[in-house]
Amino acid sequence: MEFTVQVFEETVKYKVVLEGNTANFFQINEEDQTETCVCTQPWKPNPDGTTSDWTSAEEAVEWFQSRF
């Protein structure tokens, strides 16, 4: 699933791939379409400090975008 994140004045394109319960995030270079893994998150961090399984790619994207 591809998505974008606004980083200062720049819009950056990313892709998330769920492999089992691990969310892998890739930054996509728009010039040559290469992908670089920038984050591997093996669980969903919960607000109370516990962890749980990701329920969807959308949930993982929401978490990733909240980091910016």
N, C-alpha and C positions, 0 to 999 in steps of 0.2 A: 504494500500500500504506500503510495507516494503522498507526500505532504510538504508544506513549506513552513518556515519559521522566519519571523522578522528579527534580524540581528542588527541593531542600530539602524542604519539607513539601507541595509541590504536584505533582500529576500533570499533565503538559502533553501535549496531543495534537498529533501531527505526521503528515505524509504525505510519502512520497518518490515522485518520478516520475523514471524513467530516460528521458532523451531522447538517443538515440544512446549515447554513453559518458558523458554528463553526468548526475550525480545532483542533482536539485533537491529541496530540503527546504522544506516549508511548515508553518508553525504554524497550527493550526486553532483559531479562536475558537469555543468550544462554545456560546456564547450565540446567535450569529447565523450560525454555520457559515462565516464568511469565512476565507479562507486568505491568509497573508502569507508570501512567500518569505523565509526566514531564512538560507539557505546554498545556494550553487551550487558543487559540487565536480566539476570536469571529469575527474578521474582518481582511481584508488585509490592512496593513499599507502602504500607498503610500508615495513616496519620498517627495511629497509636504506637508506632514503632514495631509492630509485627509485620509479617510478610504473608502474602497469599499468591495464588496462581493468577496469571493474566486471564481475563475472560474473553478478550478480543484484541485485535490489532488497534482498533479505535481507542481502547482504554490505554494501551501502551503509548500511542501518539499523544493523547491528552497528558499523560505523565511527562513525556519527553518535552513537550512544548511548555509545560509549567516550569521547566528548569531555566528558561530564558527570561 
